[in-house]
Amino acid sequence: MWGYLSLLPAFLALWAIAGVWTVFALAVANRAVNLTEGFPYIRSPPGARAHFPLLPAAWICIIRYHQLRDLGVGKWFNRLILSTGLLCALGTSVVGNFQQRNQLPTHLTGAFFAFFVGTLYFWLQILLFWCMKSLPQPGPPWIGPLRLGLCSLCTILMVAMVILHSWLLRSASAACEWAMAMLLFALFGLFAVDFAGLDGCTLSLRPGPSLSSPPASPISLQMPL
């Protein structure tokens, strides 16, 4: 049974993929990009901004964190996965909103978080499920190998992108970047399978330690999301 939370990863993937290709198509139509001079990087069109839905991506990482916590994943490793996911979401938003030619250091920092840390985010989860055989793996049996294949392709494309860029083969390097971005969006979209069994999400707040005397019983404020 598929819950409504499974729509969030699917929406994120479709929005991001449609957004970057729409920006690219508009740049070509407005002649901001000349394909006869070479295939451009995602961030090359002047004045173009591909708005990545940062908030939905962050919510996906947070929901995934709580899901893994409920499955018994250790706090340290689970927080490491959450941190890499949030940095990936932030980096992708930075890449889409800060142009390379205008703010190069900021843009390159975002690209590092989006591509390198983003790939690490999914590799950590593959490693987790490989080490903890007892964890349930929802969906059909080919989902696991599919994720492994997509992560492997992302790693190969990431290495190829850096090497080709250093060899001044910019069009080939840009093609690797586009392909890698699509694969990362697809990996986020696959979380729809993991969220299929979730009926909702509840945020519980409890008072922390303070100098005043604690209440007689703990207080829990539950907010259905």
SULZI-V110274 format. One record per residue. N is the residue number from 1. PHI is phi in degrees with one decimal (* if undefined). D_CENTER is the distance of its C-alpha to the mean C-alpha in Angstrom with 1 decimal. Layout:
N:PHI:D_CENTER + N:PHI:D_CENTER
//
This chain:
1:*:24.6 + 2:-99.0:21.4 + 3:-86.4:20.8 + 4:-70.5:19.6 + 5:-67.7:16.3 + 6:-68.7:15.3 + 7:-72.7:15.4 + 8:-64.1:12.5 + 9:-62.9:9.7 + 10:-64.3:12.2 + 11:-61.8:12.7 + 12:-60.0:9.2 + 13:-62.9:9.2 + 14:-65.7:12.8 + 15:-62.2:12.7 + 16:-66.8:10.3 + 17:-64.7:12.3 + 18:-64.0:15.5 + 19:-65.0:14.9 + 20:-68.3:14.7 + 21:-74.0:17.5 + 22:-66.5:19.6 + 23:-61.4:19.5 + 24:-63.8:20.5 + 25:-64.0:23.2 + 26:-66.2:24.6 + 27:-65.5:24.7 + 28:-68.9:26.7 + 29:-64.9:28.9 + 30:-86.1:29.7 + 31:62.8:30.4 + 32:-75.9:28.1 + 33:-122.6:26.9 + 34:-108.1:29.6 + 35:-68.4:28.5 + 36:-71.1:31.9 + 37:-89.6:31.0 + 38:134.7:27.9 + 39:-79.9:24.4 + 40:-86.0:22.3 + 41:-71.0:19.0 + 42:-60.2:16.3 + 43:-96.5:17.5 + 44:-73.4:21.2 + 45:-56.8:22.7 + 46:-65.2:24.7 + 47:80.3:24.1 + 48:-90.4:21.1 + 49:-133.7:17.9 + 50:-95.1:14.9 + 51:-77.7:13.8 + 52:-86.5:10.1 + 53:-69.1:10.2 + 54:-64.8:9.2 + 55:-63.4:11.1 + 56:-59.7:9.9 + 57:-65.0:6.2 + 58:-64.7:8.3 + 59:-63.6:10.6 + 60:-61.2:8.6 + 61:-64.1:8.0 + 62:-69.6:11.6 + 63:-61.9:13.0 + 64:-62.9:11.6 + 65:-59.3:13.3 + 66:-67.5:16.5 + 67:-65.4:16.5 + 68:-67.8:16.6 + 69:-63.2:19.1 + 70:-67.6:21.3 + 71:-84.8:21.3 + 72:95.5:22.8 + 73:-71.9:20.2 + 74:-60.3:21.5 + 75:-63.3:20.6 + 76:-63.7:20.0 + 77:-67.5:17.7 + 78:-66.0:15.8 + 79:-68.1:15.4 + 80:-63.4:14.3 + 81:-62.2:11.4 + 82:-61.0:10.7 + 83:-62.7:11.3 + 84:-66.3:8.9 + 85:-66.0:5.9 + 86:-66.0:7.6 + 87:-66.3:8.5 + 88:-63.3:5.3 + 89:-62.5:5.1 + 90:-64.7:8.8 + 91:-64.2:9.1 + 92:-64.9:7.8 + 93:-66.7:10.2 + 94:-64.8:12.8 + 95:-60.0:12.8 + 96:-76.1:13.5 + 97:-115.2:16.1 + 98:-120.5:18.0 + 99:-72.2:20.0 + 100:-63.1:20.7 + 101:-76.6:24.4 + 102:-98.0:24.6 + 103:-135.4:22.5 + 104:-62.3:21.8 + 105:-60.1:21.1 + 106:-64.9:18.5 + 107:-64.8:16.9 + 108:-66.7:16.9 + 109:-63.3:15.5 + 110:-63.0:12.5 + 111:-64.6:12.3 + 112:-63.3:12.7 + 113:-65.6:9.8 + 114:-68.5:7.4 + 115:-92.4:9.1 + 116:-73.8:11.0 + 117:-69.4:9.2 + 118:-62.4:5.9 + 119:-64.0:8.6 + 120:-61.4:10.3 + 121:-56.8:7.9 + 122:-79.4:8.6 + 123:-65.9:12.1 + 124:-61.5:12.9 + 125:-73.2:12.6 + 126:-64.0:14.7 + 127:-62.3:17.1 + 128:-60.7:17.3 + 129:-70.9:18.4 + 130:-74.9:20.6 + 131:-78.8:22.4 + 132:-105.3:22.7 + 133:-65.1:24.4 + 134:-76.9:25.4 + 135:-68.4:21.9 + 136:-70.0:21.9 + 137:-118.3:19.7 + 138:-68.9:19.7 + 139:88.4:20.0 + 140:-65.8:22.2 + 141:-65.9:22.8 + 142:-85.4:21.1 + 143:-66.5:17.5 + 144:-59.9:17.5 + 145:-60.6:19.0 + 146:-63.7:16.6 + 147:-62.7:13.5 + 148:-61.5:15.7 + 149:-64.6:16.7 + 150:-66.1:13.3 + 151:-65.5:12.3 + 152:-64.7:15.8 + 153:-63.4:15.7 + 154:-60.6:12.6 + 155:-65.4:14.7 + 156:-62.6:17.8 + 157:-65.4:16.5 + 158:-64.6:15.2 + 159:-64.9:18.8 + 160:-62.8:20.5 + 161:-61.4:18.9 + 162:-66.9:20.2 + 163:-65.6:23.5 + 164:-64.5:24.1 + 165:-65.6:23.4 + 166:-69.3:25.9 + 167:-87.3:28.4 + 168:66.2:28.2 + 169:-92.7:27.0 + 170:-67.3:24.7 + 171:-65.3:24.5 + 172:-66.8:23.6 + 173:-64.8:21.0 + 174:-65.4:19.5 + 175:-62.6:19.5 + 176:-64.0:17.5 + 177:-64.6:14.9 + 178:-61.9:14.8 + 179:-63.5:14.6 + 180:-65.6:11.8 + 181:-62.8:9.7 + 182:-63.6:10.9 + 183:-67.5:10.2 + 184:-65.5:6.5 + 185:-62.5:6.7 + 186:-64.8:9.3 + 187:-65.0:7.7 + 188:-63.3:5.6 + 189:-64.1:9.1 + 190:-68.5:10.9 + 191:-63.7:10.3 + 192:-58.0:13.1 + 193:-67.7:15.4 + 194:-70.3:14.8 + 195:-88.7:15.3 + 196:-62.4:18.3 + 197:-89.7:20.8 + 198:-89.0:19.8 + 199:-90.3:22.3 + 200:178.1:21.1 + 201:-136.7:19.8 + 202:-123.1:22.4 + 203:-99.6:22.1 + 204:-110.0:25.2 + 205:-113.2:26.6 + 206:-126.6:29.4 + 207:-66.0:31.7 + 208:-84.1:31.3 + 209:-67.4:34.4 + 210:-143.3:36.7 + 211:-74.3:40.2 + 212:-77.0:41.6 + 213:-67.7:42.8 + 214:-69.0:40.1 + 215:-67.3:40.7 + 216:-63.7:42.6 + 217:-136.8:39.7 + 218:-63.8:35.9 + 219:-106.7:34.3 + 220:-127.2:31.2 + 221:-104.9:29.8 + 222:-106.1:27.6 + 223:-122.0:25.6 + 224:-67.1:24.3 + 225:-103.2:21.0
//
